């Protein structure tokens, strides 16, 4: 009898976990990104771009760090942090990574993609709500001259953030291209690639 009850409770826990992973964060129409601490050019341009369709190959590019990846793909660890939404506090432990990939040559970008993935216990322990991935482009002096904002993801996800991808573009300046993760309006991770001749 105890075994049957334990199995039933485990089933209920699994169903509750799956239901919770699809819950909504009840966000306002939009949550502005906090750009404090970033050097912005006087004429910075901010574009809201919904992004391109993401393929299975794109998804593989942004999984947890893979030492076999080559070219302009990199990952940065997301430090642990807490945030609150509507009175509920969410804790994000260590074990999650922002991965960013750029395909192109010089100032010509063919594809840029970013995503978040977690490993180990963080896969189940991490809830990301009200997330946005953005691409920031800075000149050689380190001043951001263009920001491409992805959509605000108001649905909470467990152990991941939806992948964001943009297609072809020609950058007007050399410098760097960065992916930035915002959670509930606060910058939580940055991963950059230098754009050189």
Backbone torsions as a table, in degrees:
resi	resn	phi	psi	omega
1	UNK	NA	-43.7	179.5
2	UNK	-61.9	-37.1	-179.4
3	UNK	-64.0	-41.6	179.7
4	UNK	-64.4	-42.7	179.4
5	UNK	-64.6	-41.7	179.7
6	UNK	-62.7	-42.9	178.7
7	UNK	-64.5	-41.6	179.3
8	UNK	-63.7	-42.4	179.8
9	UNK	-65.8	-39.4	178.0
10	UNK	-63.1	-40.3	177.6
11	UNK	-63.8	-42.1	178.6
12	UNK	-64.7	-41.8	178.8
13	UNK	-61.5	-42.3	-179.7
14	UNK	-64.8	-41.6	178.6
15	UNK	-64.3	-42.0	179.3
16	UNK	-63.1	-40.2	179.1
17	UNK	-64.3	-43.1	179.0
18	UNK	-66.4	-40.0	178.8
19	UNK	-65.8	-40.2	-179.2
20	UNK	-66.8	-32.2	-177.2
21	UNK	-69.8	-17.0	-179.3
22	UNK	-105.8	9.4	-176.7
23	UNK	-71.7	159.5	179.7
24	UNK	-95.5	147.5	-179.9
25	UNK	-87.6	0.4	179.2
26	UNK	54.1	51.0	-178.5
27	UNK	-79.8	157.8	171.7
28	UNK	-67.3	-178.8	179.7
29	UNK	-52.8	-42.3	-179.7
30	UNK	-151.5	150.8	174.7
31	UNK	-117.5	116.3	-179.1
32	UNK	-66.5	145.0	177.1
33	UNK	-81.5	139.8	179.7
34	UNK	-89.0	112.4	-178.0
35	UNK	-99.7	15.4	179.3
36	UNK	-61.5	142.8	-179.3
37	UNK	86.9	-5.3	179.0
38	UNK	-105.7	133.1	179.3
39	UNK	-78.2	109.4	-179.1
40	UNK	-101.4	138.3	174.6
41	UNK	-67.6	155.1	179.7
42	UNK	-60.6	-30.7	-177.4
43	UNK	-108.9	34.9	-179.0
44	UNK	-58.0	138.7	178.5
45	UNK	-111.8	130.7	177.5
46	UNK	-117.3	118.0	179.4
47	UNK	-112.5	135.0	171.6
48	UNK	-95.2	113.7	-177.6
49	UNK	-125.9	122.1	-176.3
50	UNK	-64.1	-22.7	178.2
51	UNK	99.2	167.9	-179.3
52	UNK	-95.4	165.4	176.9
53	UNK	-60.7	139.5	-178.6
54	UNK	-101.8	128.0	-179.9
55	UNK	-94.6	170.8	176.4
56	UNK	-61.8	-35.9	177.4
57	UNK	-64.2	-40.9	177.4
58	UNK	-61.0	-43.5	179.9
59	UNK	-58.5	-40.7	-180.0
60	UNK	-64.2	-33.2	-179.2
61	UNK	-62.8	-28.3	-174.0
62	UNK	-111.0	18.5	172.6
63	UNK	-71.4	170.7	-178.1
64	UNK	-46.5	154.3	-171.6
65	UNK	-43.1	131.5	-179.6
66	UNK	-124.5	110.5	-177.4
67	UNK	-65.0	-12.0	-179.0
68	UNK	-85.2	-10.3	-179.7
69	UNK	-67.9	142.9	-179.7
70	UNK	-121.8	177.8	179.0
71	UNK	64.1	-143.8	-171.9
72	UNK	-91.7	66.0	174.5
73	UNK	-130.0	131.2	179.7
74	UNK	-148.8	158.5	178.5
75	UNK	-128.0	147.8	174.0
76	UNK	-130.1	139.4	179.9
77	UNK	-70.1	141.1	175.3
78	UNK	-94.9	120.4	179.0
79	UNK	-66.9	158.1	179.2
80	UNK	-68.8	146.0	178.6
81	UNK	-160.9	168.5	176.3
82	UNK	-128.3	151.1	174.6
83	UNK	-149.9	159.4	-177.0
84	UNK	-123.5	142.9	175.0
85	UNK	-137.5	120.8	176.1
86	UNK	54.5	36.1	178.8
87	UNK	89.7	-12.6	177.8
88	UNK	-94.2	134.5	179.2
89	UNK	-104.0	132.7	178.9
90	UNK	-113.9	133.7	178.5
91	UNK	-110.4	128.4	177.2
92	UNK	-109.3	111.5	-179.9
93	UNK	-81.0	175.5	173.6
94	UNK	-69.3	157.8	179.3
95	UNK	119.7	5.6	177.7
96	UNK	-116.0	152.1	-174.0
97	UNK	-137.2	141.3	170.0
98	UNK	-96.0	122.4	179.1
99	UNK	-114.7	138.3	-173.1
100	UNK	-137.0	130.9	-179.0
101	UNK	-130.4	134.7	176.8
102	UNK	-124.5	129.6	175.5
103	UNK	-117.4	126.5	-179.9
104	UNK	162.1	-164.0	-178.8
105	UNK	-148.0	126.3	-178.8
106	UNK	59.3	-132.2	-178.9
107	UNK	-82.2	-1.8	179.7
108	UNK	-93.8	118.0	177.9
109	UNK	-107.5	125.1	176.9
110	UNK	-87.0	-36.1	-178.2
111	UNK	-159.2	139.4	175.3
112	UNK	-134.5	134.3	-173.5
113	UNK	-143.6	146.6	177.7
114	UNK	-145.8	152.3	177.6
115	UNK	-164.8	169.7	179.9
116	UNK	-124.8	137.1	178.0
117	UNK	-142.6	149.9	-179.9
118	UNK	-119.2	155.4	178.8
119	UNK	-127.5	163.4	176.7
120	UNK	61.2	-148.1	-178.1
121	UNK	-60.1	-24.2	-179.5
122	UNK	-63.9	-21.9	179.8
123	UNK	-56.6	-43.4	-178.7
124	UNK	-97.6	-20.2	-174.2
125	UNK	-89.2	-9.5	-173.1
126	UNK	-104.2	130.3	174.7
127	UNK	-120.1	121.4	176.7
128	UNK	-107.6	119.8	178.3
129	UNK	-125.8	150.8	179.0
130	UNK	51.2	57.5	-177.4
131	UNK	-101.8	154.5	173.9
132	UNK	-148.5	134.8	171.1
133	UNK	-103.5	138.7	-179.0
134	UNK	-134.5	153.5	172.5
135	UNK	-111.7	127.3	180.0
136	UNK	-116.0	133.9	-179.1
137	UNK	-116.7	124.8	-178.4
138	UNK	-119.5	151.6	177.4
139	UNK	-81.8	-178.5	-176.7
140	UNK	-68.2	-15.6	175.7
141	UNK	-86.9	-0.6	178.1
142	UNK	86.1	8.5	179.6
143	UNK	-91.4	126.4	179.2
144	UNK	-73.0	123.2	-179.0
145	UNK	-108.5	-15.6	179.4
146	UNK	-149.4	139.8	176.8
147	UNK	-129.0	127.7	175.1
148	UNK	-110.7	111.9	-176.6
149	UNK	-96.0	129.5	173.2
150	UNK	-79.4	177.1	-179.5
151	UNK	-70.0	152.3	173.9
152	UNK	-77.0	124.5	178.8
153	UNK	-95.8	102.6	-176.5
154	UNK	-85.9	-13.6	176.9
155	UNK	-80.4	133.2	178.5
156	UNK	-74.8	139.4	178.5
157	UNK	-124.1	144.9	178.1
158	UNK	-98.0	118.0	173.3
159	UNK	74.8	11.2	-179.9
160	UNK	-161.8	166.5	172.3
161	UNK	-130.8	138.2	-179.9
162	UNK	-54.7	138.8	-179.1
163	UNK	-67.2	142.5	177.6
164	UNK	-122.3	133.6	-175.5
165	UNK	-140.0	136.3	171.4
166	UNK	-126.5	152.2	-175.6
167	UNK	-93.5	-149.4	-170.9
168	UNK	-59.0	140.2	174.6
169	UNK	-160.5	153.8	176.9
170	UNK	-114.3	119.6	-179.9
171	UNK	-80.3	141.2	179.8
172	UNK	-79.2	-15.2	-173.8
173	UNK	-140.4	153.1	169.5
174	UNK	-79.7	163.9	-179.5
175	UNK	152.2	-112.6	177.9
176	UNK	-150.8	153.0	175.2
177	UNK	-116.7	126.4	-176.5
178	UNK	-124.3	145.5	168.3
179	UNK	-101.2	137.4	179.0
180	UNK	-129.7	137.5	177.3
181	UNK	-103.1	126.1	174.3
182	UNK	-114.9	132.1	176.5
183	UNK	-121.7	118.4	-178.5
184	UNK	54.7	36.1	176.3
185	UNK	91.2	-11.9	-178.2
186	UNK	-102.5	136.3	177.3
187	UNK	-68.4	128.5	-178.3
188	UNK	-119.5	-18.0	178.0
189	UNK	-161.1	149.7	178.1
190	UNK	-137.7	136.7	175.2
191	UNK	-137.4	125.8	-173.5
192	UNK	-123.4	155.6	170.9
193	UNK	-129.3	136.3	177.8
194	UNK	-78.9	139.7	178.0
195	UNK	-107.7	109.2	-174.8
196	UNK	-127.7	170.9	179.1
197	UNK	-68.6	NA	NA
